[in-house]
Amino acid sequence: MKTFIKLGCLIGLVCAMATPVFAGEEKVMLMLGGKFCEAYLGDVEAALAKLSGVKAVDLKSMKGHAVVTIESGKVKPAQLVTVVNGVKGDSWYCTGEVMK
């Protein structure tokens, strides 16, 4: 019986380590748009990465979207939208909208 308990604890520990959960983080998905924005995704990524509390920016997982990993409580989704909406040039601009 003790062997089964030890084995169960070991399996539980291995499973817990295999799927890390980072406390205090959340992912926010933004739908990107705007005139020629897709040509300036590097600028979008750089602008989002500069925002304090942003841990990662993924622009490759889903075309036309940004998946932003943030520290909970430090960044609000509306701040991410404001940053994306500020990415623009002479004849192009980007827009962002939080996906629910």
LINRALIN-V36887 format. One record per backbone hydrogen bond with DSSP energy under -0.5 kcal/mol. CO is the residue of the C=O (numbers start at 1). NH is the residue of the N-H. E is the energy in kcal/mol with one decimal. If there is no record, write none. Layout:
co->CO nh->NH e->E
co->CO nh->NH e->E
This chain:
co->1 nh->5 e->-1.9
co->2 nh->6 e->-2.6
co->3 nh->7 e->-2.6
co->4 nh->8 e->-2.6
co->5 nh->9 e->-2.4
co->6 nh->10 e->-2.4
co->7 nh->11 e->-2.6
co->8 nh->12 e->-2.3
co->9 nh->13 e->-2.3
co->10 nh->14 e->-2.4
co->11 nh->15 e->-2.5
co->12 nh->16 e->-2.2
co->13 nh->17 e->-1.9
co->14 nh->18 e->-1.8
co->15 nh->19 e->-1.2
co->18 nh->20 e->-0.5
co->21 nh->23 e->-0.8
co->22 nh->25 e->-1.3
co->24 nh->72 e->-3.9
co->26 nh->70 e->-3.0
co->28 nh->30 e->-0.5
co->28 nh->68 e->-3.1
co->29 nh->99 e->-3.1
co->30 nh->32 e->-0.6
co->30 nh->66 e->-2.4
co->31 nh->97 e->-1.4
co->33 nh->95 e->-2.4
co->34 nh->36 e->-0.6
co->34 nh->37 e->-0.9
co->35 nh->93 e->-1.9
co->36 nh->39 e->-1.4
co->37 nh->40 e->-2.5
co->38 nh->41 e->-0.6
co->40 nh->43 e->-0.6
co->40 nh->44 e->-1.6
co->41 nh->45 e->-2.9
co->42 nh->46 e->-2.4
co->43 nh->47 e->-2.4
co->44 nh->48 e->-2.4
co->45 nh->49 e->-2.5
co->46 nh->50 e->-1.3
co->47 nh->51 e->-0.6
co->48 nh->51 e->-1.2
co->51 nh->54 e->-2.0
co->53 nh->55 e->-0.6
co->53 nh->71 e->-2.5
co->56 nh->69 e->-2.5
co->57 nh->59 e->-0.6
co->58 nh->67 e->-2.8
co->62 nh->65 e->-1.8
co->64 nh->32 e->-3.2
co->66 nh->30 e->-3.0
co->66 nh->68 e->-0.7
co->67 nh->58 e->-2.5
co->67 nh->69 e->-0.5
co->68 nh->28 e->-2.7
co->68 nh->70 e->-0.6
co->69 nh->55 e->-3.2
co->69 nh->56 e->-1.5
co->70 nh->26 e->-2.2
co->70 nh->72 e->-0.6
co->71 nh->74 e->-2.0
co->71 nh->75 e->-1.0
co->76 nh->79 e->-1.4
co->76 nh->80 e->-1.2
co->77 nh->81 e->-1.9
co->78 nh->82 e->-2.2
co->79 nh->83 e->-2.2
co->80 nh->84 e->-2.4
co->81 nh->85 e->-2.8
co->82 nh->86 e->-0.9
co->83 nh->86 e->-0.7
co->84 nh->87 e->-1.8
co->86 nh->88 e->-0.8
co->87 nh->94 e->-1.9
co->92 nh->89 e->-2.6
co->95 nh->33 e->-2.1
co->97 nh->31 e->-3.3
